[in-house]
Amino acid sequence: MGQRRWLFLLAIFACLLSFSCSRVLKLKSDDVRPVYNHTLALTLVEYASAVYMSDLTELFNWTCERCNGLTKGFQVIEIIFDVEHCLQAYVGVAKDLNAIIIAFRGTQEHSLQNWVSDLFWKQLDLNSPDMPDAMVH
């Protein structure tokens, strides 16, 4: 009798466990948060990594080694390069995303000037009511 009872409880536990694994808990909330899009994230990473290329001709023609994946067909409008301030950026149009892409190169590994300027920064709020879907990274 005792063994039968344990088997019965084990069977109920297994059923409850299998039912609970296939359900997603829904929270009662009116907050509509954006859904993570892995393809979009990879595409934006490719755009961000391309600005680190040293060959500006390949970057402008979008023929660099980082320019052939999910960002193929991107049209560069302008490359900004400032030796004095160690600045490199580009602006372009991604028709497949219906977006204007602006990418700035971050700190150069061997640039003392970049590392010093990183110590002095000011955080600004980005609040643009005219551009509710704008994304900044």
N, CA and C of each residue as an Amber inpcrd file, in Angstrom:
protein
   411
   0.8260000  -1.1970000   0.0000000   0.0000000   0.0000000   0.0000000
   0.8630000   1.2510000   0.0000000   1.9370000   1.2710000   0.8100000
   2.7950000   2.4420000   0.8910000   3.5160000   2.7160000  -0.4170000
   3.9270000   1.6150000  -1.0810000   4.6370000   1.7940000  -2.3450000
   3.6900000   2.3120000  -3.4270000   2.4740000   1.8570000  -3.4150000
   1.4780000   2.2980000  -4.3880000   1.1690000   3.7790000  -4.2130000
   1.1140000   4.2070000  -2.9670000   0.8310000   5.6200000  -2.6780000
   1.9640000   6.5090000  -3.1950000   3.2260000   6.0750000  -2.9820000
   4.3680000   6.8540000  -3.4740000   4.3830000   6.9170000  -4.9970000
   4.0320000   5.8250000  -5.6550000   3.9640000   5.8310000  -7.1200000
   2.8750000   6.7810000  -7.6110000   1.7450000   6.7810000  -6.9250000
   0.6500000   7.6870000  -7.2830000   1.0780000   9.1510000  -7.1260000
   1.7330000   9.4760000  -5.9930000   2.2070000  10.8460000  -5.7730000
   3.2870000  11.2340000  -6.7870000   4.1490000  10.2900000  -7.1290000
   5.1870000  10.5440000  -8.1200000   4.5710000  10.8020000  -9.4970000
   3.5350000  10.0490000  -9.8450000   2.8520000  10.2420000 -11.1270000
   2.1780000  11.6150000 -11.1790000   1.5440000  12.0250000 -10.1080000
   0.9130000  13.3490000 -10.0600000   1.9690000  14.4400000 -10.1720000
   3.0790000  14.2720000  -9.4490000   4.1580000  15.2590000  -9.5080000
   4.7310000  15.3580000 -10.9270000   4.9140000  14.2100000 -11.5930000
   5.4440000  14.2050000 -12.9630000   4.4790000  14.9090000 -13.9190000
   3.1810000  14.6720000 -13.7510000   2.1830000  15.3460000 -14.5990000
   2.1940000  16.8510000 -14.3700000   2.2300000  17.2550000 -13.1220000
   2.2710000  18.6880000 -12.8150000   3.5350000  19.3370000 -13.3620000
   4.6440000  18.6400000 -13.2530000   5.9030000  19.1620000 -13.7610000
   5.8660000  19.3030000 -15.2790000   5.3270000  18.3120000 -15.9680000
   5.2750000  18.3820000 -17.4320000   4.3270000  19.4830000 -17.9050000
   3.2280000  19.6950000 -17.2030000   2.3130000  20.7710000 -17.5780000
   2.9190000  22.1400000 -17.3000000   3.6490000  22.2680000 -16.2210000
   4.2130000  23.5710000 -15.8660000   5.3640000  23.9580000 -16.7860000
   6.0670000  22.9990000 -17.3470000   7.1890000  23.3100000 -18.2460000
   6.7080000  23.8720000 -19.5750000   5.4980000  23.5820000 -19.9700000
   5.0230000  24.0430000 -21.2750000   4.2390000  25.3480000 -21.1980000
   4.1370000  25.9260000 -20.0280000   3.3840000  27.1670000 -19.8790000
   4.3070000  28.3200000 -19.6030000   3.9140000  29.4690000 -20.0860000
   4.6550000  30.6950000 -19.8170000   3.8310000  31.5090000 -18.8430000
   4.4670000  31.9740000 -17.7950000   3.7510000  32.7920000 -16.8360000
   3.4560000  34.1510000 -17.4470000   2.2380000  34.5810000 -17.3660000
   1.8500000  35.8840000 -17.8840000   1.6500000  36.8290000 -16.7150000
   2.3050000  37.9510000 -16.7940000   2.1620000  38.9530000 -15.7540000
   1.0860000  39.9450000 -16.1580000   0.2930000  40.3490000 -15.2120000
  -0.7240000  41.3540000 -15.4970000  -0.0560000  42.7130000 -15.4840000
   0.1070000  43.2660000 -16.6730000   0.7840000  44.5470000 -16.7890000
   0.3800000  45.2040000 -18.0990000   0.2460000  46.5130000 -18.0580000
  -0.0500000  47.2680000 -19.2700000   1.2320000  47.7350000 -19.9500000
   2.3610000  47.4120000 -19.3500000   3.6510000  47.8310000 -19.8820000
   3.9820000  47.0000000 -21.1180000   4.0540000  47.6450000 -22.2670000
   4.3980000  46.9640000 -23.5080000   5.8730000  47.2320000 -23.7770000
   6.6850000  46.2500000 -23.5160000   8.1230000  46.4030000 -23.7090000
   8.5200000  45.8490000 -25.0700000   9.5690000  46.4110000 -25.6510000
  10.0080000  45.8850000 -26.9470000  10.5410000  44.4610000 -26.8090000
  10.3140000  43.6910000 -27.8180000  10.7570000  42.3080000 -27.8340000
  12.1790000  42.2650000 -28.3870000  13.0350000  41.4760000 -27.7770000
  14.4130000  41.3370000 -28.2470000  14.4160000  40.6710000 -29.6120000
  15.0920000  41.3010000 -30.5560000  15.2090000  40.7770000 -31.9080000
  16.6840000  40.4510000 -32.1440000  17.0140000  39.1840000 -32.1630000
  18.4140000  38.7590000 -32.2700000  19.0320000  39.1670000 -33.6100000
  18.2810000  39.0620000 -34.6970000  18.8000000  39.4550000 -36.0120000
  19.0950000  40.9410000 -36.0490000  18.2030000  41.7600000 -35.4990000
  18.4470000  43.2010000 -35.4480000  19.6710000  43.5050000 -34.5950000
  19.8260000  42.8090000 -33.4790000  20.9900000  43.0240000 -32.6180000
  22.2820000  42.6910000 -33.3550000  22.3100000  41.5770000 -34.0830000
  23.5030000  41.2150000 -34.8520000  23.7890000  42.2230000 -35.9560000
  22.7460000  42.7170000 -36.6010000  22.9170000  43.7200000 -37.6560000
  23.5230000  44.9900000 -37.0870000  23.0240000  45.4500000 -35.9590000
  23.5510000  46.6720000 -35.3480000  24.9830000  46.4820000 -34.8590000
  25.3210000  45.2790000 -34.4190000  26.7070000  44.9970000 -34.0260000
  27.6210000  45.0690000 -35.2480000  27.1540000  44.5790000 -36.3930000
  27.9620000  44.6700000 -37.6140000  28.1820000  46.1240000 -38.0150000
  27.1490000  46.9480000 -37.9050000  27.3200000  48.3770000 -38.2040000
  28.3130000  49.0150000 -37.2300000  28.2080000  48.6720000 -35.9670000
  29.0980000  49.2580000 -34.9620000  30.5400000  48.8040000 -35.1590000
  30.7480000  47.5690000 -35.5620000  32.1170000  47.0710000 -35.7210000
  32.7790000  47.5970000 -36.9850000  32.0080000  47.9270000 -37.9970000
  32.5860000  48.4030000 -39.2600000  33.3080000  49.7320000 -39.0970000
  32.8860000  50.5600000 -38.1710000  33.5050000  51.8800000 -38.0040000
  34.9470000  51.7690000 -37.5090000  35.3580000  50.6210000 -37.0090000
  36.7260000  50.4210000 -36.5300000  37.7000000  50.0590000 -37.6530000
  37.2290000  49.9120000 -38.8800000  38.1060000  49.5810000 -40.0030000
  39.0500000  50.7430000 -40.2790000  40.2940000  50.4220000 -40.5990000
  41.2780000  51.4850000 -40.8390000  41.3020000  51.9340000 -42.2950000
  40.8780000  51.0850000 -43.2300000  40.8500000  51.4610000 -44.6440000
  39.5540000  52.2220000 -44.9330000  39.6650000  53.5430000 -45.0230000
  38.4730000  54.3790000 -45.1990000  37.8540000  54.2280000 -46.5810000
  38.6590000  53.8650000 -47.5910000  38.1090000  53.6490000 -48.9330000
  37.1780000  52.4460000 -48.9300000  37.6220000  51.3560000 -48.3120000
  36.7590000  50.1750000 -48.2010000  35.5180000  50.4800000 -47.3740000
  35.6770000  51.2730000 -46.3460000  34.5370000  51.6350000 -45.5080000
  33.5360000  52.4650000 -46.3020000  34.0270000  53.4470000 -47.0550000
  33.1210000  54.3010000 -47.8220000  32.4050000  53.5120000 -48.9200000
  33.1200000  52.5990000 -49.5730000  32.5040000  51.7780000 -50.6270000
  31.7370000  50.5850000 -50.0610000  31.7980000  50.4150000 -48.7690000
  31.1620000  49.3240000 -48.0310000  31.5750000  47.9590000 -48.6000000
  32.9020000  47.8150000 -48.7830000  33.4700000  46.5660000 -49.2840000
  34.4180000  45.9330000 -48.2740000  34.4300000  46.4240000 -47.0600000
  35.3370000  45.8910000 -46.0400000  34.8830000  44.4940000 -45.6180000
  35.7580000  43.7880000 -44.9000000  35.4490000  42.4160000 -44.4850000
  34.2560000  42.3400000 -43.5390000  33.9410000  43.4000000 -42.8360000
  32.8040000  43.4160000 -41.9090000  31.5310000  43.9510000 -42.5660000
  31.5930000  44.2210000 -43.8560000  30.4820000  44.8990000 -44.5360000
  29.6690000  43.9800000 -45.4390000  29.8340000  42.6770000 -45.3470000
  29.1590000  41.7840000 -46.2830000  28.1200000  40.8790000 -45.6470000
  27.9070000  40.9760000 -44.3790000  26.9560000  40.0910000 -43.7090000
  25.5400000  40.6260000 -43.7820000  24.9750000  40.9000000 -42.6320000
  23.5980000  41.3930000 -42.5430000  23.4650000  42.8420000 -42.9900000
  24.5930000  43.5260000 -43.2040000  24.5680000  44.9440000 -43.5770000
  24.8010000  45.1520000 -45.0680000  24.7730000  44.0870000 -45.8360000
  25.0310000  44.1890000 -47.2780000  24.0120000  45.1270000 -47.9260000
  24.4950000  45.9920000 -48.8110000  23.6240000  46.9420000 -49.4890000
  23.5340000  48.2890000 -48.8010000  24.2400000  48.4520000 -47.6910000
  24.2450000  49.7180000 -46.9550000  24.9290000  50.7900000 -47.7940000
  24.4050000  51.9920000 -47.7530000  24.9670000  53.1020000 -48.5290000
  25.5510000  54.1410000 -47.5770000  26.8720000  54.3030000 -47.6240000
  27.5480000  55.3050000 -46.7950000  27.3770000  56.6660000 -47.4530000
  26.9360000  57.6420000 -46.6830000  26.7600000  59.0090000 -47.1730000
  27.9850000  59.8540000 -46.8540000  28.5070000  59.6960000 -45.6550000
  29.6280000  60.5480000 -45.2170000  30.4890000  59.7890000 -44.2190000
  31.8020000  59.9930000 -44.3400000  32.7400000  59.4980000 -43.3360000
  33.3390000  60.7050000 -42.6450000  33.3200000  60.6920000 -41.3320000
  33.9040000  61.7760000 -40.5380000  35.2020000  61.2400000 -39.9450000
  36.2990000  61.9310000 -40.2230000  37.6090000  61.5120000 -39.7330000
  38.3530000  62.7450000 -39.2650000  38.6850000  62.7840000 -37.9820000
  39.3720000  63.9350000 -37.3930000  40.5980000  63.4290000 -36.6360000
  41.7800000  63.6810000 -37.2180000  43.0210000  63.2050000 -36.6100000
  43.2810000  63.8960000 -35.2820000  43.0030000  65.1910000 -35.2210000
  43.2920000  65.9690000 -34.0120000  42.5550000  65.4320000 -32.7910000
  41.3050000  65.0290000 -32.9770000  40.4890000  64.5510000 -31.8600000
  40.3300000  63.0260000 -31.8500000  41.0940000  62.3300000 -32.6980000
  41.0160000  60.8550000 -32.7880000  39.5750000  60.3880000 -33.0010000
  38.8930000  61.0070000 -33.9240000  37.4780000  60.7210000 -34.1590000
  37.3040000  60.0450000 -35.5110000  36.4880000  59.0180000 -35.5360000
  36.1000000  58.3800000 -36.7860000  34.6420000  57.9770000 -36.6620000
  33.8670000  58.2830000 -37.6950000  32.4400000  57.9630000 -37.6910000
  31.9570000  57.8610000 -39.1270000  30.7810000  57.3190000 -39.2970000
  30.1560000  57.3370000 -40.6200000  28.6510000  57.5090000 -40.4630000
  28.0540000  58.0060000 -41.5420000  26.6090000  58.1900000 -41.6250000
  26.1660000  57.5230000 -42.9130000  25.0710000  56.7920000 -42.8520000
  24.5940000  56.1290000 -44.0560000  23.1410000  55.7320000 -43.9460000
  22.6490000  55.1150000 -45.0280000  21.2440000  54.7270000 -45.1170000
  21.1470000  53.2120000 -45.2700000  20.3440000  52.6070000 -44.4160000
  20.0370000  51.1760000 -44.5040000  18.5950000  51.0590000 -44.9720000
  18.4160000  50.8230000 -46.2610000  17.0540000  50.7790000 -46.8150000
  16.2670000  49.5800000 -46.3020000  16.9500000  48.4560000 -46.0370000
  16.2360000  47.2800000 -45.5380000  15.6670000  47.5020000 -44.1410000
  16.3150000  48.3520000 -43.3510000  15.8130000  48.6880000 -42.0140000
  14.9830000  49.9630000 -42.0130000  14.9690000  50.6550000 -43.1590000
  14.3130000  51.9610000 -43.2510000  14.8770000  52.8820000 -42.1670000
  16.2330000  52.9700000 -42.1530000  16.8910000  53.6770000 -41.0590000
  18.1200000  54.4310000 -41.5440000  18.4400000  55.4810000 -40.8240000
  19.7020000  56.1860000 -40.9890000  20.6160000  55.6790000 -39.8840000
  21.7810000  55.2090000 -40.2550000  22.7350000  54.6520000 -39.2980000
  23.8680000  55.6480000 -39.1000000  24.1610000  55.9590000 -37.8530000
  25.2920000  56.8170000 -37.4900000  26.1260000  56.0180000 -36.5000000
  27.3810000  55.7720000 -36.8510000  28.2530000  54.9730000 -35.9840000
  29.5250000  55.7410000 -35.6840000  29.8880000  55.8080000 -34.4110000
  31.1230000  56.4490000 -33.9600000  32.0680000  55.3780000 -33.4420000
  33.3320000  55.5210000 -33.7700000  34.3370000  54.6120000 -33.2320000
  34.5630000  54.9610000 -31.7650000  34.7010000  53.9610000 -30.9660000
  34.9770000  54.1710000 -29.5510000  36.4510000  54.4220000 -29.3130000
  36.8780000  54.1670000 -28.1260000  38.2600000  54.4150000 -27.7350000
  39.2210000  53.5250000 -28.5110000  40.2450000  54.1530000 -29.0910000
  41.3070000  53.3930000 -29.7340000  42.2320000  52.8470000 -28.6590000
  42.6090000  51.6180000 -28.8170000  43.3870000  50.9210000 -27.7930000
  44.7140000  51.6140000 -27.4830000  45.3830000  52.1320000 -28.4900000
  46.7210000  52.7020000 -28.3000000  46.7230000  54.2260000 -28.2840000
  45.5780000  54.8500000 -28.1130000  45.4980000  56.3110000 -28.1300000
  45.3690000  56.8450000 -26.7050000  46.4350000  57.4410000 -26.2190000
  46.4130000  58.0380000 -24.8830000  45.3840000  59.1620000 -24.8160000
  45.2740000  59.9240000 -25.9070000  44.3010000  61.0270000 -25.9530000
  42.8720000  60.5000000 -25.7760000  42.5450000  59.3840000 -26.4110000
  41.2160000  58.7880000 -26.2480000  40.9590000  58.3670000 -24.8080000
  41.9370000  57.7490000 -24.1670000  41.7600000  57.2780000 -22.8000000
  41.5940000  58.4460000 -21.8300000  42.3260000  59.5230000 -22.0530000
  42.1970000  60.6970000 -21.1840000  40.8310000  61.3480000 -21.3790000
  40.3930000  61.4660000 -22.6360000  39.0840000  62.0960000 -22.8760000
  37.9430000  61.2490000 -22.3240000  38.1430000  59.9340000 -22.2150000
  37.1200000  59.0710000 -21.6140000  36.9160000  59.3620000 -20.1310000
  37.9160000  59.9210000 -19.4970000  37.8020000  60.2430000 -18.0740000
  36.8930000  61.4460000 -17.8260000  36.7370000  62.2950000 -18.8320000
  35.9200000  63.5040000 -18.7030000  34.7230000  63.3830000 -19.6360000
  33.6020000  62.9440000 -19.1090000  32.4100000  62.7880000 -19.9170000
  31.2190000  63.3140000 -19.1470000  30.1800000  63.5870000 -19.8830000
  28.9450000  64.0780000 -19.2810000  27.7900000  63.3180000 -19.9130000
  26.9430000  62.7690000 -19.0790000  25.7990000  62.0300000 -19.5810000
  24.6650000  63.0030000 -19.8720000  24.0820000  62.8520000 -21.0520000
  22.9790000  63.7100000 -21.4670000  21.7370000  62.8600000 -21.6730000
  20.5930000  63.4310000 -21.3660000  19.3340000  62.7400000 -21.6160000
  18.9560000  62.9140000 -23.0750000  18.5490000  61.8220000 -23.7010000
  18.0760000  61.8670000 -25.0750000  16.5590000  61.8360000 -25.0230000
  15.9440000  62.9490000 -25.3130000  14.4970000  63.0460000 -25.2490000
  14.0270000  63.7900000 -26.4840000  13.5590000  63.0460000 -27.4670000
  13.1070000  63.6610000 -28.7030000  11.6820000  63.2090000 -28.9970000
  10.6950000  64.0670000 -28.7470000   9.3080000  63.6600000 -28.9860000
   9.0070000  63.4460000 -30.4660000   9.8060000  64.0530000 -31.3400000
   9.5650000  63.8960000 -32.7740000  10.0820000  62.5610000 -33.3050000
  10.9120000  61.8720000 -32.5230000  11.5050000  60.6090000 -32.9610000
  11.2730000  59.5290000 -31.9050000  10.0410000  59.0430000 -31.7520000
   9.7580000  58.0940000 -30.6770000  10.4440000  56.7390000 -30.8580000
  10.7730000  56.3460000 -32.0890000  11.3800000  55.0350000 -32.3160000
  12.8890000  55.0980000 -32.4980000  13.4970000  56.2410000 -32.2110000
  14.9440000  56.3760000 -32.3860000  15.6790000  55.4940000 -31.3850000
  16.7780000  54.9010000 -31.8490000  17.5920000  54.0550000 -30.9840000
  19.0040000  54.6080000 -30.9530000  19.6090000  54.6360000 -29.7890000
  20.9740000  55.1300000 -29.6410000  21.7600000  54.1050000 -28.8580000
  22.9360000  53.8060000 -29.3590000  23.8310000  52.8870000 -28.6360000
  25.1710000  53.5710000 -28.4940000
